[in-house]
Structure formats: structure tokens, C-alpha cells
Amino acid sequence: MKQVPQIPQSSFDFLNALKLNNNREWFNLHKADFEKEQQHLHAFAEILLQQMNTHDVIETLSGKKSIYRIYRDTRFSTDKTPYKTHWSGSFKRATKFRRGGYYFHLEQGNNFVGGGFFGPNPQDLKLIREDIAFDPAPLRAILNDPAFIATFETLKGEQLKTTPKGFDADHEAIDLLRYKQFLLIKRFTDAEVLDPHFVDQANSTFKAMRPFLDYMSEVLSTDVNGSLLG
């Protein structure tokens, strides 16, 4: 019988110890423990990638390639602790016609699976807002779908406190037009993450993002006449 890739309690335990000893001396002494736990993450991400490729086309080459480095970039940060205290990874959708990305974050007491658009560039943000302003109904239909609400509750992400430049403050979709990020997030308990079926739950969560990602991909890859953008 094929073994299910399971996140063990020891993966959380290592992170908790690292939070108390976030320095290079401790990490180097426990490098073997880190590499052992990282193998669990690689196995989990590999099976997750295989599952995702049954319902989407992912550019990320392997589960191992999806995992973020644990080393922090401290060059421009006031926080000089050298290591992240969570496990995380992301998957990139293939080709310019499949937009949006997938992400997971594992940390005891703070586990979530997410996706969408974390930092759309000004051109993409303009296209999204113009489409919403023209007809917000397609996006509202996705966000109001019972299956969407049951999984993600609501669209998340940073919003402007004022009206975006070039749009009417009284627009019927001003609540949507204020978004600067377009994120879908589902949180999981520690027990859910440690369950052998978590990889299936993560995959199902990513699959549930598809109506939103497909809508946004069409907005970002076609013009107002439906022709493909160059």
C-alpha cells in the first residue's frame, strides 16, 4: 500500500524550538533535524502537485521546488532573526493565460491554504478594476456562490481606504474596486494539518479556487472584445 505523505507533529515541534532558538548556532547543531522535517514537506508537496495537475496545469517542476527556503532575507528588515518559523510553498500556474498562484503556510496555530493575486502590477490592477466597473455581476456571482462562501467566506486582501483614481466613489461595486490584493484563504487547525487526509483537503481547496482564477485569467488575458492580449 502506498504511504500517504503526512505532516508529523515533529514538523511543528522543530518550528516551535526554532522560535525559541532563532540563531545560527542552534540551527547548525540541529541541521539534521531540519533536513529530516524538510523531507516530510517535500513528500507532501510532491503528492499535492500530482493531485493539482489533474485539474490544472502547474509550471512548478516538483514538490521540492515549491518549498520556500527557511532562511530569511534580513538585508532590509529590522528583524535580524535568520530563520523563518513556518513551512511554506507555492505553485505557479502554467502559461500567461493561467493567472494567479497557489500557496500554503504551515505553523502551529496559524495554518492556511491560499491563492489568488498577492501583488498585481499596476497594469493588471487597472484591467481588473475596469472589468469590475464595467460589469461586477460575474465576480459577484463567484463570490456569492454557496460553495465559495463555505470554503473561503469572502474575498480577502488589502484595500484602499479611499476611492481608486479614475473611478466613481458612488459606483455600485466600490467595495470590490478598492481591493489592491485579491486573495482566497482557508484556515486549518493543527489537527487537520496532522491528519493523513490533509493533502487531499489542500488540493480540494486549490481546486475550489478555479472559478475565481479562471475569471481573473480571462480578464487579464483578453481585451474588452474578448480578443487575446499580446
N, C-alpha and C positions, 0 to 999 in steps of 0.2 A: 504494500500500500504506500502511495506517495505521501511523504510527510508534508503537513501543512506548515508554511512559514509563519511562525508565531512570534510576536514581540514578547519576550520574557520579562518578568519582574526585575531581573538583574540589569536590564537596559535602563530602567528608571533608577535603580539603585546607584548605578555608575554616575548618572547625571546629578543625582542628589549629593553624592560625595564630591563631585566636581564643583558644585555650587559652594561647598564649604572649603574647598581647597583649589581655588581657581588660580593656579600658578604653575609655571613650567616644571619646577622641581617635582611636585606631586604628580603631575601628568606623566612625566618621563618615567617615574617609578611605577606607574600603573598603565603604561603604554600597552602591555599585553592584554589587560582587561578591556581597554578601549577597542583594540583590534578585534577581540572576541565579540563584543557587543555590536561593533560595526558590521560584522558578518551576518548577524541576525537582520540588520536593516537592509543589507544588500539582498538577502534572500527574499525578504518581504517585498521589497521594491521590484524585484525581478518578476515575481508572480503577479504583482499588481500591474506591471507593464504588459505582461502577456494578456491579462484579462482586458485591459483597456484597449489593446489593439484588436479586440473582437468587435468593438463598437465605435472606434475612432482610429485615426492614423497618427501615430506618435513618432516624432522625429528623434526623441531621446533614444540612444542606441542600446542602453542596457539599464537594469535597475541600479547597478553600481554607479553608472554615470549620472543618475538622477539625484544622488545623495549629495547634499551640500557639505563642504569642509567644516570641521568643527572649530577651525582656527578663525578668530575674529580679525577683521581689518581695523586696527586701532589708530591708524595714521591721523584720522580727522575726528577722533572721538575723545571726549573727556574721560570716558570709561576705558581704562587701560587693561582690564582683565583680558587675558589672552585667548580664552576659550568660550564658545557658545555653550549654553547649558540646556540645549534641546537638540533633538534629532529632527532633521527636516530634509525635504527633497522636492523636486519639481519635474514636471513632464511638459515638453513642448509639442504642440500640435504641428503637423507637417504641412508645408507649403504656405504661401501668403494668403491662400483662400480659406484656411482654417485658422482663425484667430482666437486669441485667448490662451491661457495656460492653466495647468493644474498644480496644486501644491499640497503638501501635508506637513504637519508640525506635531511632534510628539514630545510631551513634557508633563510629568506627573502634575495633575490638577489643571493642565492647560493643553488639551489635545484638540486639534481641529483639522478638518479637510476643507480646502478652499480652492477657489478658481476664479477666473474672470480676467479683469484688466486692472493691474495694480498701479501702473503709471502710464496711461495713454499719452502719446505725444500730442502737441497742440493741434496738428492736422487731424489726427484720429478723433480727438475730443470734439473738434469742430464738426466733423462728419456725423458723429453720434448725436450731438445736440441738434444739428439741423434736421436729422431724420426724426428725432423725438418731437421737435417743434412742428414739423410738417404733419405728422400723424402719430400720436402717442399710443394709439389703440393696440398695435401689435405687441409692444413691450408690456403694456398694462395687462394684456391677456396672459402673457407668460408669467408675470409677477403675481397675478391673482389666481393662477391655477392652483387648485387644492393640493396637488402633488408637490408643486413648488413650495407652497407655504408650509406643508408638513415637513419638508426636508430642510429648507433654508430660512423659513419665516419671512424674511424680507430682503430686499437688495441692501447691501452694506457698502461702506466706503466713505472717504472724506467728501464733504460737501462745502460749497461756498455758503457763506452767511448772507451774501448779497446776491443780486441778480447777475448772471453771466453777461458780459459785454455783448451787445447786439441782439439781446432777447428781451421780451416784454415781461415786466415784473408781474403782470396780471395773466400771463399765459396759463392755460388750464393744466399744463404739465410742468409748472415751475419747480415742483418738488423733484422731478426727475432731471430737469435741466441743470439743477445746482450740483449734481454729482460730478466729482473730479476723478473718482475711482468707482469701478463697477465690480463689486466683489460678492461672491456667493460663499457662505461659510456654514459648515455644520460642525458642531462641537460633539465630542465624545468623552465619556467618562473613562477613568483609568481602567475599570473592569472591562469596558467594551474594547479598549485597545489591547488588553491582555488576552482577550478571547480568541480562540483559533479562527473564528469567522470574521475577524476584523478586516482582513484583506478583502473579503467579499463586500463588506459594508463600505469600505473606502471606494472600491470600484463602483458600487451602486450609486454612491454619492456623486462621483465624477460623471457617471452616465446620466444622472438626473440633471446635470448642467447643460446638456446638449441643446435643448430648445433655446435657451438663452445664448449660448455660444454660437449656434447656427444663425440666429437673428443678427447678432453683432457682427459676425463674419460677413454676412450679406451686406450689411450697412457699410462696412469698411472696405469691401472689395468691388462694389458696384456704384455707378452714378445714379442720378435721380431717374434715369430712363431704364435702369436695370442692366446697362452695359458694363462689362468688366473694366475696372480701372487699370491703367498701365502700371 
